[in-house]
Amino acid sequence: MKKLLLITGLLVSLTAWSQQRPDPQPAPETAEKFNVGMAGYTFNKFNLDQTLEMMQKCDVKYLCIKDFHLPLNSNEQQIAEFHAKLASKGVTGYAVGPIYMRSEQEIDNAFEYAKRVGVKLIVGVPNYELLPYVDKKVKEYNMHYAIHLHGPDMPLYPDADDVWNNVKDLDPRIGMCLDIGHDTRNGKDPVNDLKKYHSRVFDIHIKDVTGPSKSGYSVEIGRGIIDIPAFVKMLREVGYTGMCSLEHERNMNDPLQGIAESIGYFRGVIAATKGN
């Protein structure tokens, strides 16, 4: 079954490659409540023009904005020019982050930045002791705040359980960016975690990994151990309406082939499991 899904995904990916024209074609319509996007960190070796070219080649229309493409101190004109460039390629910036926040001032800066950019979702990593201040700012700005979990690589927010335990008593607009790879690498099951915590899952980073431990590393979706078909089915079961953004962390100096394969596989799973 997994081999069949991989073939289906590759066919979807090859279709996207074959449709490259000066007038880009619309992204494949999945008829799902959720959308497929890209996490900006994927492109940390590339400028915005190169990023948008790769997204266009893979028919991806949504981008979580990183500050190396749009700095935190950008003014209104720079932000307007940034959005215009995205729009010229049919791309929408749907959130900002992840942004690390180690002081109240950094939290202030992040919320003001998101307001200027015009998004209502911040993907952030605040120190634990700053969560009450995040709670205050969420109420003040009426934004959603998704804490990015990082698996065993750092002590802050290693998995979905940890995020939930730290935010469950805070404003309901504070939740998580469920990184299914890092969650898996910390010995958790992202399918079950999505089911348990879906009311606080505001963004998802999709990827695949080779093992459920720190030694597990990122690979193209469909080549690792994560049960992607089960995850897609759970997205439907809980009625997730946010973004599933690929955060591709393999061959980051030359990621296009891996991005295309991963996006193709994920879309192939969506198509192959529809109605199941």
C-alpha positions as a LaTeX table, in Angstrom:
\begin{tabular}{lrrr}
\hline
Residue & $x$ (\AA) & $y$ (\AA) & $z$ (\AA) \\
\hline
Met1 & 0.00 & 0.00 & 0.00 \\
Lys2 & 2.79 & 2.41 & 0.90 \\
Lys3 & 4.56 & 1.67 & $-2.38$ \\
Leu4 & 1.33 & 2.37 & $-4.28$ \\
Leu5 & 0.92 & 5.69 & $-2.46$ \\
Leu6 & 4.52 & 6.63 & $-3.23$ \\
Ile7 & 3.93 & 5.95 & $-6.93$ \\
Thr8 & 0.69 & 7.94 & $-6.84$ \\
Gly9 & 2.47 & 10.82 & $-5.13$ \\
Leu10 & 5.29 & 10.81 & $-7.65$ \\
Leu11 & 2.77 & 10.92 & $-10.49$ \\
Val12 & 1.12 & 13.95 & $-8.90$ \\
Ser13 & 4.54 & 15.53 & $-8.53$ \\
Leu14 & 5.48 & 14.81 & $-12.15$ \\
Thr15 & 2.19 & 16.34 & $-13.30$ \\
Ala16 & 3.06 & 19.54 & $-11.46$ \\
Trp17 & 6.48 & 19.59 & $-13.14$ \\
Ser18 & 4.96 & 19.04 & $-16.58$ \\
Gln19 & 2.60 & 21.98 & $-16.21$ \\
Gln20 & 5.27 & 24.68 & $-15.94$ \\
Arg21 & 4.16 & 27.49 & $-18.22$ \\
Pro22 & 4.68 & 31.29 & $-18.19$ \\
Asp23 & 1.11 & 31.52 & $-16.89$ \\
Pro24 & 1.22 & 29.14 & $-13.88$ \\
Gln25 & $-1.61$ & 26.70 & $-13.40$ \\
Pro26 & $-3.69$ & 26.69 & $-10.21$ \\
Ala27 & $-2.68$ & 24.34 & $-7.43$ \\
Pro28 & $-4.41$ & 20.96 & $-7.47$ \\
Glu29 & $-7.83$ & 21.21 & $-5.85$ \\
Thr30 & $-8.01$ & 18.74 & $-2.97$ \\
Ala31 & $-11.54$ & 19.64 & $-1.83$ \\
Glu32 & $-10.32$ & 19.37 & 1.76 \\
Lys33 & $-10.89$ & 21.73 & 4.68 \\
Phe34 & $-7.12$ & 22.05 & 5.08 \\
Asn35 & $-4.60$ & 23.49 & 2.61 \\
Val36 & $-1.06$ & 22.52 & 1.62 \\
Gly37 & 1.66 & 25.13 & 2.11 \\
Met38 & 5.36 & 25.63 & 2.73 \\
Ala39 & 7.23 & 26.51 & 5.91 \\
Gly40 & 9.62 & 29.34 & 5.12 \\
Tyr41 & 12.51 & 27.68 & 6.98 \\
Thr42 & 12.75 & 25.21 & 4.07 \\
Phe43 & 14.26 & 28.03 & 2.00 \\
Asn44 & 16.80 & 29.43 & 4.46 \\
Lys45 & 19.54 & 29.10 & 1.82 \\
Phe46 & 17.56 & 30.98 & $-0.84$ \\
Asn47 & 16.30 & 34.49 & $-1.48$ \\
Leu48 & 12.63 & 35.27 & $-1.99$ \\
Asp49 & 12.73 & 35.13 & $-5.79$ \\
Gln50 & 14.32 & 31.67 & $-5.70$ \\
Thr51 & 11.83 & 30.56 & $-3.06$ \\
Leu52 & 8.83 & 31.63 & $-5.09$ \\
Glu53 & 10.25 & 29.96 & $-8.21$ \\
Met54 & 10.48 & 26.64 & $-6.38$ \\
Met55 & 7.00 & 27.03 & $-4.92$ \\
Gln56 & 5.65 & 27.80 & $-8.38$ \\
Lys57 & 7.28 & 24.67 & $-9.82$ \\
Cys58 & 5.56 & 22.58 & $-7.14$ \\
Asp59 & 2.20 & 24.39 & $-7.33$ \\
Val60 & 2.21 & 25.49 & $-3.70$ \\
Lys61 & 0.30 & 28.68 & $-2.95$ \\
Tyr62 & 0.77 & 29.35 & 0.78 \\
Leu63 & 3.92 & 30.39 & 2.66 \\
Cys64 & 4.68 & 30.82 & 6.35 \\
Ile65 & 6.93 & 33.90 & 6.30 \\
Lys66 & 10.39 & 33.76 & 7.85 \\
Asp67 & 12.27 & 36.89 & 8.84 \\
Phe68 & 15.20 & 36.15 & 6.53 \\
His69 & 12.77 & 36.91 & 3.68 \\
Leu70 & 10.94 & 39.76 & 5.44 \\
Pro71 & 12.92 & 41.21 & 8.37 \\
Leu72 & 11.19 & 41.96 & 11.66 \\
Asn73 & 11.93 & 45.67 & 11.28 \\
Ser74 & 10.39 & 45.92 & 7.79 \\
Asn75 & 8.40 & 49.09 & 7.18 \\
Glu76 & 5.00 & 49.35 & 5.50 \\
Gln77 & 6.46 & 49.96 & 2.03 \\
Gln78 & 8.78 & 46.94 & 2.28 \\
Ile79 & 5.88 & 44.79 & 3.47 \\
Ala80 & 3.66 & 45.99 & 0.62 \\
Glu81 & 6.38 & 45.20 & $-1.92$ \\
Phe82 & 6.85 & 41.76 & $-0.36$ \\
His83 & 3.14 & 40.95 & $-0.62$ \\
Ala84 & 3.04 & 42.24 & $-4.20$ \\
Lys85 & 5.90 & 39.92 & $-5.16$ \\
Leu86 & 4.12 & 36.96 & $-3.56$ \\
Ala87 & 0.86 & 37.86 & $-5.31$ \\
Ser88 & 2.63 & 38.04 & $-8.69$ \\
Lys89 & 3.40 & 34.33 & $-8.25$ \\
Gly90 & $-0.02$ & 33.45 & $-6.85$ \\
Val91 & 1.33 & 32.95 & $-3.32$ \\
Thr92 & $-0.22$ & 34.12 & $-0.04$ \\
Gly93 & 1.70 & 34.62 & 3.18 \\
Tyr94 & $-0.56$ & 33.09 & 5.81 \\
Ala95 & 1.54 & 33.41 & 9.01 \\
Val96 & 4.93 & 34.52 & 10.35 \\
Gly97 & 7.53 & 32.42 & 12.11 \\
Pro98 & 8.81 & 30.50 & 13.82 \\
Ile99 & 10.05 & 33.45 & 15.87 \\
Tyr100 & 12.08 & 32.80 & 19.03 \\
Met101 & 11.12 & 35.06 & 21.94 \\
Arg102 & 13.32 & 35.34 & 25.00 \\
Ser103 & 12.04 & 38.64 & 26.43 \\
Glu104 & 8.88 & 40.71 & 26.64 \\
Gln105 & 10.40 & 43.14 & 24.15 \\
Glu106 & 10.88 & 40.37 & 21.61 \\
Ile107 & 7.25 & 39.35 & 22.10 \\
Asp108 & 6.15 & 42.96 & 21.57 \\
Asn109 & 8.23 & 43.14 & 18.41 \\
Ala110 & 6.76 & 39.90 & 17.05 \\
Phe111 & 3.15 & 40.93 & 17.58 \\
Glu112 & 3.74 & 44.34 & 16.01 \\
Tyr113 & 5.48 & 42.65 & 13.10 \\
Ala114 & 2.57 & 40.27 & 12.53 \\
Lys115 & 0.15 & 43.19 & 12.68 \\
Arg116 & 2.12 & 45.14 & 10.07 \\
Val117 & 2.44 & 42.07 & 7.85 \\
Gly118 & $-1.31$ & 41.59 & 8.08 \\
Val119 & $-1.50$ & 37.99 & 9.33 \\
Lys120 & $-3.48$ & 36.64 & 12.27 \\
Leu121 & $-1.19$ & 33.72 & 13.15 \\
Ile122 & 2.24 & 33.81 & 14.79 \\
Val123 & 4.32 & 30.64 & 14.98 \\
Gly124 & 6.49 & 31.28 & 18.00 \\
Val125 & 8.88 & 29.77 & 20.53 \\
Pro126 & 8.63 & 31.76 & 23.77 \\
Asn127 & 10.53 & 30.91 & 26.93 \\
Tyr128 & 8.22 & 29.13 & 29.36 \\
Glu129 & 8.21 & 31.98 & 31.87 \\
Leu130 & 6.97 & 34.36 & 29.16 \\
Leu131 & 3.75 & 32.47 & 28.46 \\
Pro132 & 1.63 & 34.74 & 30.72 \\
Tyr133 & 2.86 & 37.71 & 28.70 \\
Val134 & 2.03 & 35.90 & 25.43 \\
Asp135 & $-1.44$ & 35.31 & 26.85 \\
Lys136 & $-1.78$ & 39.05 & 27.46 \\
Lys137 & $-0.65$ & 39.97 & 23.94 \\
Val138 & $-2.95$ & 37.43 & 22.28 \\
Lys139 & $-5.89$ & 39.09 & 24.01 \\
Glu140 & $-4.64$ & 42.56 & 23.06 \\
Tyr141 & $-4.04$ & 41.77 & 19.36 \\
Asn142 & $-6.72$ & 39.11 & 18.85 \\
Met143 & $-4.26$ & 36.78 & 17.12 \\
His144 & $-3.64$ & 33.06 & 17.25 \\
Tyr145 & $-0.26$ & 31.93 & 18.54 \\
Ala146 & 1.09 & 28.50 & 17.59 \\
Ile147 & 4.05 & 27.22 & 19.61 \\
His148 & 6.45 & 25.26 & 17.43 \\
Leu149 & 7.62 & 22.02 & 19.04 \\
His150 & 11.17 & 20.84 & 18.50 \\
Gly151 & 11.51 & 17.20 & 19.50 \\
Pro152 & 14.63 & 16.11 & 21.42 \\
Asp153 & 16.85 & 18.78 & 19.87 \\
Met154 & 16.15 & 21.50 & 22.45 \\
Pro155 & 14.59 & 21.66 & 25.93 \\
Leu156 & 11.78 & 24.04 & 24.95 \\
Tyr157 & 8.55 & 22.30 & 23.86 \\
Pro158 & 9.88 & 18.89 & 22.82 \\
Asp159 & 6.48 & 17.47 & 21.81 \\
Ala160 & 2.73 & 18.05 & 21.65 \\
Asp161 & 2.15 & 16.84 & 25.22 \\
Asp162 & 4.54 & 19.46 & 26.55 \\
Val163 & 2.93 & 22.28 & 24.57 \\
Trp164 & $-0.56$ & 21.21 & 25.66 \\
Asn165 & 0.41 & 21.01 & 29.33 \\
Asn166 & 1.80 & 24.54 & 29.17 \\
Val167 & $-1.05$ & 26.20 & 27.26 \\
Lys168 & $-4.21$ & 24.33 & 28.27 \\
Asp169 & $-5.10$ & 26.89 & 30.94 \\
Leu170 & $-4.24$ & 29.91 & 28.78 \\
Asp171 & $-6.31$ & 31.77 & 26.21 \\
Pro172 & $-7.71$ & 29.24 & 23.69 \\
Arg173 & $-6.02$ & 31.18 & 20.88 \\
Ile174 & $-2.66$ & 29.90 & 22.18 \\
Gly175 & $-1.88$ & 26.46 & 20.82 \\
Met176 & 0.70 & 24.64 & 18.77 \\
Cys177 & 2.33 & 24.20 & 15.43 \\
Leu178 & 2.32 & 20.41 & 15.34 \\
Asp179 & 5.61 & 19.40 & 13.75 \\
Ile180 & 4.90 & 15.74 & 13.03 \\
Gly181 & 8.57 & 14.90 & 12.48 \\
His182 & 9.85 & 16.36 & 15.74 \\
Asp183 & 6.88 & 14.91 & 17.64 \\
Thr184 & 7.77 & 11.48 & 16.26 \\
Arg185 & 11.46 & 11.91 & 17.08 \\
Asn186 & 10.48 & 12.52 & 20.71 \\
Gly187 & 8.76 & 9.13 & 20.81 \\
Lys188 & 5.21 & 10.42 & 20.27 \\
Asp189 & 2.49 & 9.54 & 17.77 \\
Pro190 & 1.43 & 12.62 & 15.78 \\
Val191 & $-1.79$ & 10.93 & 14.66 \\
Asn192 & $-2.92$ & 10.42 & 18.25 \\
Asp193 & $-1.63$ & 13.85 & 19.26 \\
Leu194 & $-3.66$ & 15.51 & 16.51 \\
Lys195 & $-6.72$ & 13.65 & 17.75 \\
Lys196 & $-6.11$ & 14.64 & 21.39 \\
Tyr197 & $-5.12$ & 18.25 & 20.87 \\
His198 & $-6.80$ & 19.30 & 17.63 \\
Ser199 & $-8.63$ & 22.18 & 19.33 \\
Arg200 & $-5.23$ & 23.80 & 19.90 \\
Val201 & $-3.51$ & 22.84 & 16.64 \\
Phe202 & $-3.34$ & 26.01 & 14.54 \\
Asp203 & $-0.55$ & 25.06 & 12.12 \\
Ile204 & 1.11 & 21.81 & 11.05 \\
His205 & 4.59 & 21.14 & 9.74 \\
Ile206 & 4.56 & 18.00 & 7.62 \\
Lys207 & 7.70 & 15.94 & 7.02 \\
Asp208 & 8.93 & 12.40 & 7.50 \\
Val209 & 11.72 & 10.94 & 9.64 \\
Thr210 & 13.69 & 7.72 & 9.82 \\
Gly211 & 13.15 & 6.86 & 13.49 \\
Pro212 & 11.36 & 7.71 & 16.77 \\
Ser213 & 14.45 & 9.07 & 18.54 \\
Lys214 & 16.98 & 11.88 & 18.38 \\
Ser215 & 19.01 & 9.87 & 15.89 \\
Gly216 & 16.06 & 9.86 & 13.48 \\
Tyr217 & 16.57 & 12.31 & 10.66 \\
Ser218 & 14.42 & 14.06 & 8.10 \\
Val219 & 13.65 & 12.43 & 4.75 \\
Glu220 & 11.19 & 12.98 & 1.92 \\
Ile221 & 7.58 & 12.33 & 2.90 \\
Gly222 & 6.76 & 8.68 & 2.23 \\
Arg223 & 10.30 & 7.44 & 2.81 \\
Gly224 & 10.22 & 7.44 & 6.61 \\
Ile225 & 8.21 & 5.84 & 9.42 \\
Ile226 & 5.31 & 8.30 & 9.83 \\
Asp227 & 1.93 & 6.89 & 8.84 \\
Ile228 & 0.94 & 9.69 & 6.47 \\
Pro229 & $-2.33$ & 8.06 & 5.28 \\
Ala230 & $-3.47$ & 7.72 & 8.91 \\
Phe231 & $-2.50$ & 11.33 & 9.55 \\
Val232 & $-4.50$ & 12.57 & 6.55 \\
Lys233 & $-7.50$ & 10.57 & 7.72 \\
Met234 & $-7.19$ & 12.14 & 11.17 \\
Leu235 & $-7.05$ & 15.61 & 9.63 \\
Arg236 & $-10.46$ & 14.85 & 8.15 \\
Glu237 & $-11.79$ & 13.22 & 11.31 \\
Val238 & $-11.05$ & 16.23 & 13.51 \\
Gly239 & $-12.07$ & 18.74 & 10.85 \\
Tyr240 & $-8.72$ & 20.52 & 10.72 \\
Thr241 & $-9.04$ & 23.75 & 8.72 \\
Gly242 & $-5.51$ & 25.14 & 8.89 \\
Met243 & $-2.37$ & 24.71 & 6.85 \\
Cys244 & $-0.26$ & 21.58 & 6.36 \\
Ser245 & 3.07 & 23.15 & 5.47 \\
Leu246 & 6.03 & 21.13 & 4.30 \\
Glu247 & 9.17 & 21.88 & 6.30 \\
His248 & 11.77 & 20.11 & 4.20 \\
Glu249 & 15.07 & 19.70 & 6.04 \\
Arg250 & 17.03 & 17.40 & 3.75 \\
Asn251 & 19.56 & 18.55 & 1.12 \\
Met252 & 18.73 & 22.13 & 2.02 \\
Asn253 & 21.29 & 23.49 & $-0.44$ \\
Asp254 & 19.42 & 21.79 & $-3.27$ \\
Pro255 & 15.92 & 20.93 & $-1.98$ \\
Leu256 & 13.68 & 21.21 & $-5.04$ \\
Gln257 & 13.54 & 17.52 & $-5.93$ \\
Gly258 & 12.79 & 16.57 & $-2.32$ \\
Ile259 & 10.13 & 19.26 & $-2.02$ \\
Ala260 & 8.44 & 18.11 & $-5.21$ \\
Glu261 & 8.51 & 14.46 & $-4.12$ \\
Ser262 & 7.17 & 15.26 & $-0.65$ \\
Ile263 & 4.38 & 17.54 & $-1.86$ \\
Gly264 & 3.50 & 15.03 & $-4.57$ \\
Tyr265 & 3.34 & 12.17 & $-2.09$ \\
Phe266 & 1.20 & 14.12 & 0.37 \\
Arg267 & $-1.22$ & 15.16 & $-2.36$ \\
Gly268 & $-1.21$ & 11.59 & $-3.66$ \\
Val269 & $-2.23$ & 10.33 & $-0.22$ \\
Ile270 & $-5.04$ & 12.89 & $-0.10$ \\
Ala271 & $-6.31$ & 11.68 & $-3.46$ \\
Ala272 & $-5.86$ & 7.97 & $-2.74$ \\
Thr273 & $-7.60$ & 8.03 & 0.66 \\
Lys274 & $-10.52$ & 10.24 & $-0.26$ \\
Gly275 & $-13.74$ & 8.60 & 0.83 \\
Asn276 & $-11.97$ & 6.08 & 3.08 \\
\hline
\end{tabular}
